[in-house]
Amino acid sequence: MSEAKTLRGQGASDEPIIRVRGLTNRFGEQTIHEGLDLDVRRGEILGVVGGSGTGKSVLMRSIIGLQRPEAGEIEVFGEPTLDREEDQLKSIQSRWGILFQGAALFSTLTVAENVEVPIREYFPNLDSDLMDEIAGYKIVMCGLAPEAGEKYPSELSGGMKKRAGIARALALDPELIFLDEPTAGLDPIGAAAFDELIGELRDALGLTVFLITHDLDTLYAICDRVAVLADRKVVAVGTIPELLALDHKWIQEYFMGPRGRAAATASEDAEA
Ligand SMILES: Nc1ncnc2c1ncn2[C@@H]1O[C@H](COP(=O)(O)OP(=O)(O)OP(=O)(O)O)[C@@H](O)[C@H]1O
């Protein structure tokens, strides 16, 4: 059994760390979500899948407060996130980290300076040596060499950029991280190594991970449960075997198509 598998699920509980109810998002005439419900359990890695344009990123943006929904309730850490005072929201936001698509590093800052951005925002008076120390620790924890801290994003490979992005997402020791297509653009070996890193970080730090992905290998390797977006809702959420038992056209095509079957076989081989 792979290391990611043996580590999987430790500490997961039924207590929702994210609770979404009746979420509705529209852009003009286009309805993206209508009455969407979702619970994310503390300690789990939840994969979020769905066809292109089904609103995975809009869902994540709604949860983190970058997209104002038309209707619905969102709670994170047991606290409502909509219609909060700025300082209340900021205090909730300090408890999660985000890796946007493509890592979204500041190109004019070094990796270490990028990791320090959230620290400076929340703790502007922290001693700069201590800030450097924290950044260096996060960088190494994410599998980069200590020297990577001095480099600029343009000097990094795609995989290194994602690791730097994770280091920045972990800067404030979050309980929860949001990852938007973290393995997109990585070669299969780099993607597998990145999956392993996410699994290890979850276990070492007790993180909850909200992970949008198109990568079937990632779902099999590290996700405890998978939420499927279709028809403007989360149509199903469960383990992959639970989803496979459902008579839903998109789910069957996604998991039982050639790529889905190849990922399942690779996962079985890894477990053997
Ligand atoms: N700010 C916006 N203004 C107008 N339309 C938007 C906006 N943001 C997203 N959309 C639309 O909402 C729909 C859902 O977008 P979203 O990025 O959430 O999809 P997705 O499921 O993440 O897709 P993909 O897998 O291709 O990344 C798309 O049709 C998109 O064009």
The ligand as an SDF file (V2000), in Angstrom:
LIG
                    3D

 31 33  0  0  0  0  0  0  0  0999 V2000
  -16.7400   36.7770  -12.5950 N   0  0  0  0  0  0  0  0  0  0  0  0
  -17.4880   36.1020  -13.4840 C   0  0  0  0  0  0  0  0  0  0  0  0
  -18.3190   36.7390  -14.3110 N   0  0  0  0  0  0  0  0  0  0  0  0
  -19.0970   36.0620  -15.2000 C   0  0  0  0  0  0  0  0  0  0  0  0
  -19.0670   34.7220  -15.3270 N   0  0  0  0  0  0  0  0  0  0  0  0
  -18.2400   34.0420  -14.5370 C   0  0  0  0  0  0  0  0  0  0  0  0
  -17.4070   34.6770  -13.5760 C   0  0  0  0  0  0  0  0  0  0  0  0
  -16.6850   33.7310  -12.9260 N   0  0  0  0  0  0  0  0  0  0  0  0
  -17.0730   32.5560  -13.4420 C   0  0  0  0  0  0  0  0  0  0  0  0
  -17.9930   32.7390  -14.4170 N   0  0  0  0  0  0  0  0  0  0  0  0
  -18.6450   31.6590  -15.1780 C   0  0  0  0  0  0  0  0  0  0  0  0
  -19.1400   30.7170  -14.2630 O   0  0  0  0  0  0  0  0  0  0  0  0
  -19.0110   29.4000  -14.8040 C   0  0  0  0  0  0  0  0  0  0  0  0
  -18.3000   28.5140  -13.8000 C   0  0  0  0  0  0  0  0  0  0  0  0
  -16.9410   28.9260  -13.7220 O   0  0  0  0  0  0  0  0  0  0  0  0
  -15.8700   28.1730  -12.8540 P   0  0  0  0  0  0  0  0  0  0  0  0
  -14.5550   28.8330  -13.1250 O   0  0  0  0  0  0  0  0  0  0  0  0
  -16.3070   28.0820  -11.4460 O   0  0  0  0  0  0  0  0  0  0  0  0
  -15.9110   26.7180  -13.4850 O   0  0  0  0  0  0  0  0  0  0  0  0
  -15.0560   25.4600  -13.1370 P   0  0  0  0  0  0  0  0  0  0  0  0
  -15.9850   24.3500  -12.7840 O   0  0  0  0  0  0  0  0  0  0  0  0
  -14.0290   25.8000  -12.1070 O   0  0  0  0  0  0  0  0  0  0  0  0
  -14.3940   25.1630  -14.5550 O   0  0  0  0  0  0  0  0  0  0  0  0
  -12.9720   24.5990  -15.0060 P   0  0  0  0  0  0  0  0  0  0  0  0
  -12.9690   23.1500  -14.6230 O   0  0  0  0  0  0  0  0  0  0  0  0
  -12.9890   24.7900  -16.4870 O   0  0  0  0  0  0  0  0  0  0  0  0
  -11.8970   25.4100  -14.3120 O   0  0  0  0  0  0  0  0  0  0  0  0
  -18.2930   29.5410  -16.1320 C   0  0  0  0  0  0  0  0  0  0  0  0
  -19.2730   29.5020  -17.1520 O   0  0  0  0  0  0  0  0  0  0  0  0
  -17.6820   30.9080  -16.0520 C   0  0  0  0  0  0  0  0  0  0  0  0
  -17.5570   31.4910  -17.3170 O   0  0  0  0  0  0  0  0  0  0  0  0
  1  2  1  0
  2  3  1  0
  2  7  2  0
  3  4  2  0
  4  5  1  0
  5  6  2  0
  6  7  1  0
  6 10  1  0
  7  8  1  0
  8  9  2  0
  9 10  1  0
 10 11  1  0
 11 12  1  0
 11 30  1  0
 12 13  1  0
 13 14  1  0
 13 28  1  0
 14 15  1  0
 15 16  1  0
 16 17  2  0
 16 18  1  0
 16 19  1  0
 19 20  1  0
 20 21  2  0
 20 22  1  0
 20 23  1  0
 23 24  1  0
 24 25  2  0
 24 26  1  0
 24 27  1  0
 28 29  1  0
 28 30  1  0
 30 31  1  0
M  END
$$$$
